[in-house]
Every structure is written in structure tokens, then in C-alpha cells.
Amino acid sequence: MFSGLYFEFPLFLLIIFLFMICEKFCKMKNTSIYFPHASKFMDNSISSSKTLFFLKWLGIMTLIFALASPVKDETYELQPKHGHEIAMIIDASQSMQARGFDESNINLTRFDVVKSIVSDFISKRKTDNIGLVVFGAYSFIASPLTYDEHILNRIVAQLQIGMAGQYTALYESLAQGVNLLKMTQSKSKVAILLTDGYSTPSVDKVPLDVALEMAKKEGIKVYPIGIGSPNGRDGYNKEVLLKIAKETGGVAFGASSATELLSVYKKIDELEKSEIKNESYTYLKYYYIYPLFLGFLSLILYIFLRNKRGSE
């Protein structure tokens, strides 16, 4: 505990010599003027007490040590992370209320299933810095990048269908995911874009080519996931998702059921790792409280025993 301890103000230790000199040459005279009945304190049996002598000097020494401020350099280091910086981009448009996606529970909506699988994915990626983007007719950042899986899962649990509007601003959501990741220093940036529909031109204010250029400029690999039926009336645009994946170096996936979607996230879970730099800090830890406490305790005990013996 006390290894590596040193004094912040070592010159204060010289005060010890003043007390030693005073002990020899500064004899108290006319003590009765300052302390009534002081003659009893000066009794030979008291002055020769080894216990009192020890307590007095222990108190003096420890209080001087406290004044000199014993300290120790403590290093606090943030543990290095080996993972990705990931933007989870989730479709919360009105079409996500469709049921029957989970064969084991047909009453669950697509959004219910997605939230459950995304939460499980987040819990497994303990070394990743993850943020959330939610989109419908517009997109917004539901959570900035964080390593705290508990906060992320609480936010995911509170997401609701239609909270960003009923339509699909697909390309705008991709641009929002890029904005979430562009300030990070990680070499591995990933966006997982999940949708069940086509882009709605009337609300999607960012062209696809612009969103792709933004992603490529920041070195972001995009993994698009389409759920439901590809290219159907109520399905997702398979060609667009393939284009997004191809131009950003990712892989496009399709899932027509909860089981297939779970398999998709398991595949993405096998992404390569990259080191995120750690940070370390040094601060002073003060230990003056220990000699200060011992010093006060010694002097209080010294005064108590001296008064007790002096009154006998």
C-alpha cells in the first residue's frame, strides 16, 4: 500500500530538528502562570515516564509527517478495447408492425423481434463501442457511441414503432450513421443497417450516392440487412442493399424470419477485431490522513495520561 510513497513538501520535515533543539534548551519557566497546578504536571515521576515521552514524540513526529504531505503517484488506465465502432441503424417505420415474422410467436411484430435480437447482439459485443440510430420518415441518434451495454439495451427496450414517423428515410439514416462514426479514431468502423422497406422519396432528403460517398470517405463498412420479402410490394429493395454493401466493402443479408435474422447477426458477430487505443492518467493519492489521525490520537492520549497522573 505504501510502496512508492514520498513527501510532497519534504522541507517541513526540518521542523523535527526545531523540536529536538527546543526539547533540550527551551525549558518551561513559571508554568503556573499559564497552567494552574502546573507543579503537579512537573512531578519527577511524570517527566520520567517512558510512555508519556513516547506518546509526545510520536504525536509530534506524525503531525510533522502529515504536514509534509506523504503522497504516491497512482496510475489509472482505461483498459484497451479490441473491437469495432458500430452504428446500429434500425428501421422503426410503420411497416415494422407486421406480425408473423417469428414462427414461434406470430403475435410478435417485426420490431419486437428486431429489438430482442439487437439487444442480444449488443450484450455479446462487450468490447465494441456502439451507438444507435433510429429512422422512419426522419432519422435521429438514439444513443451516442458507448461501451455501456446496459444503457444501450435500456434504450433499445424503449424504442417504439413510428417514433420517427411512418415512412422510410433509408438513405438519410445511412448518412446519420456516418455522422455518428466520423469523429472516432478507430480503424474499424461498421454500420449495420436494418430495414424492411423501400426508401420513401418524398421524405428521404439524402440521395443514395451522397450517403455512399460519405460512408466511403470515412472508411465505414456497411452491412445492410433486409427483413421480409425481397423486392416485393411490402418488402425491401434488394438491389439497393447489394449496392450499399458492394460500394462500402460490406455484405448484404436478407432474412425472411426471426431464425434467419438471428443467423445474420451471428455472422456479423464474427467480424474482425481491431485495437482501440487506451488512455492512462496519473494522479496524486494523499496519505496525510493516516499520520494526522495517529498524531492527534497520540497527543490526546498523552494529555489524558498526564492529567490523570498529575491529579493523583
N, C-alpha and C positions, 0 to 999 in steps of 0.2 A: 504493500500500500504506500509506504513512504519512500520507496526506491526512487532515486532521481530528484529528491527534494532539494531545494536551495532557498536562500533568503532573498527576497525582493529588495530589501533595504538593509544590507549587511552592516553598514556603519553604525546602526543603532546598537549592535552587539557591544560596542565600545563602552556603552553605559555601564556594563558589568564592572569594569575597572573602577569607575567612579564610586560605585557602591562598596567595592573592596577597600578603596582608599578611605572612604568615609567610615567604614567599619573600624578601621584602625585609629584614625585621627579625629573623627567627629564624635566625641563623647558628649552625651546629652548632659547639660547642667541645669540646675534649678527646674527640674522636671515637674515639681509640684505646682509651678505657675501654670503650666499647660494642662497637666493631668492631676486632678486631686487624688490624693492617696497614692501618688506615683512611687513613693518609697517602698510600697509593698511589691510593686512590679519589679523593683530593682533588687529584690532579695537574691542572695547568692545562689540559693537552690534553684531559682528560676533561670537566672542568667547562665547557669552551668548546664541547663537541661539540653541534652543532645537532641531530643525530639523537637523542642522549640527552635533550636538552631537549624535543624534540617528543614522544618516547615517554612521558616522565614526565608532561607536561601532558595528553597525550591520555588516559593512564590515569586521571589524577585527574578530568578533566572527564567522561569516560564513566562512571566509577563514581558520581560525584555525580548524573549524569543517571539512572542506574539507581536510585539511592536515591530520587530524586524521582518515580519510577514513571510513565514515559510510558504513556498508555492511549488507547484510542479507543472511542467508542460504536459498537457493531455492532448492527444490527437484523436479527433473524431473523423472517421472516414465513412463516406457513403459507399455502400457495397457496389462494386461494378455489376452492371446488368448485361446479360448476354441474350439479346433478343431483338425484336423489331419495334419500330414505332408504327403503330397501326391505327388507321382511321376506320372505324366500323360505321359504314353508311347504310342506314336502314330505311326501307320504304314503309311509311305509315299512312299511305293514301287509302281512300275509301275501299278500294278493291281488296285490301288485305283483310277485310272482314269475311271473305268467303270461307265456308266451312267444308269439312270433309278431307282436308289436307293430311290429317293424321288418321290412318286407318284404325288405330286402336281406340280413338276417341273422336268420332266425327262431329261432335258438338263444338270442338275447339276451332277457333278461327286460325287462318294462316298466321296472323300476327301473334296469337298466343303461342303457337309452335315456334315461331322465329325467336320470340323473346326467351323462351325456355332454352333453345339450342345456343343462342348467342350468350346467355348467362353462363352456360356450361363451358363454352369455348373460352370466355374471359377467365373463368376460375382456373382453367388449365394453363393459361399463358401468364404465369406468375412473374416472369422476368421481362414481360413486354410493357411498353409504355403505350397505353391505349386511350383513344378518345372516341366520342360518339357524335355522329351527325345523323339527324332525323330529317326526312323530307316528305313532302306531299306536293301541294301547289307552290310551296317555297321550302327552303331548307334552312336549318339552324344547327348550331353546335350545342348539343345537349350536355356534353362534358368535354372539357379540355383534356389534353394528354395527362394521364396519371398512371402510377403503378398500383394504386389502391383498388383492388378488385372489389372490395366491399362497397365502396362508393359507386363504382360503375354498375354493379348489379342492382343496387338500390334505385339508381336512375333508370335502368332498363325496366325494372318492375313497374315503374310509374308511367312508362310510355303508353300512349293511347292512340287508337286508330283515329285518323282525321285531325290530330292535334296540329298538323301543319297544313291542313287543307285537304280537299278530297281528290285533287288531281295529281299529276306526276311530273315534277320538275327534275327529271333524271339527270340531265347534263349539268344543271345548276348545282345539284347535290355533289356531283363529282368535283366541280370547281371548289365547293365548300370544303370537301375533304382535303383537297390540295392546300387550301388556305390553312387548315388545321395542322398540316405536316410541314409546311415550307420553312418554318422557323427553327426546326430541330436540326441537330448536328449528326444524327445517326446516319450511317452509310446504308442502312436497310430501312426503307420507307415503303409501307404497304397500305393499300386501300382495299377493303373488302366491301364491294358494292352489291347490295341485295335489293332486287326489285321483282315485282310480279306483273309489270305492265309496260306499255309504251310511253315514251315521252309525250307530254301534252304540249303542243306548240304554243298555245295561247298563254301558257304560264311559264314555260321553260325559256328564260331570258338569256341563257348562255348557250351559244352554238356548240355542237359536239366537237368540232375541230378546235375551237378555242379551249375547251376543257381538256382535250387530249394534249394540246401543246403545253398547257400549264403543268399537267402531270409529268410529261416527258422532261420539261425544263427542270423540274425539282427531283427527277430521278425516282419517281414514285411508280411502283409496280402495282397494277390494279388487277384484282381478282373479282370479276363480275359473276354474280350468281342470279340466275333467273329461276323463279319458282312458279309452278303451274304448268301450263302447256305452252310450248314454244310456237311463236308466230300465229297463235290462234286469236280469235276475237277478244277473248278475255285473258290472253296470255302475254308473254314478254317478247321483246324483239331480239331474237337470237342473233341476227346478223350484226346488230349494233353492239351487243355484248362481246361477240367474237372480235369485232374491230377494236373495241376498247382494250381487250386483253392482248391482242396482237401488237398494237402500237405501243403499249406500255411494258411489254415483256411479261405479262401475267398469263393466267389460264382462265378461260371462261367455263363455267359449270352450269348445269341445268338440274333441277330437282322437281319431280312431279309428286313427291310425297315427303312426309316428315322423315322417313327412314333414309331416303336418298339425300335429303338436306343435311342430316346428321353425318352421313358419309362424306359429303362435300367438306364440311368444316373439319372433319378428321384429316382429310387430305391437306387442307390448308395448314393444319396444325403441325405438319411435317416440314414447314418452311425452314430454310437455312437460318443459322444464327449469326449474329454479328455483335461485337462488343460495343457497348455504350460506355463512354469514359466516366470514371468515378471522380468524385471530388473529395478532398480532405481538408480539414480545418484544425488549427492548433489554438488552444485557449489555455489560460492560466487557471489552475484549480487551487484555491486558497485553503490553507490548513491552520490559520492562526487561531481558529476557534478552539482547537484542542489544547494548546498551551495556555490560552486565555482562560479557559474553564478550569484547568488544573491549577493555574496561578491563583485565581480567586478562591478556589476551594482550599488551597493550602494556607492562604493568608487569613481566611475566615476561621479555619481550624486553629491556626496559630493564635489569633486574638482570643478565641474562646478558651483555649487551654491556659493561656497566660492570665486571663482574668480569673479563671477558676482557681488556679494555683495561688494567685495573688490574694484571693479573698479567704484562703484557708488559714 
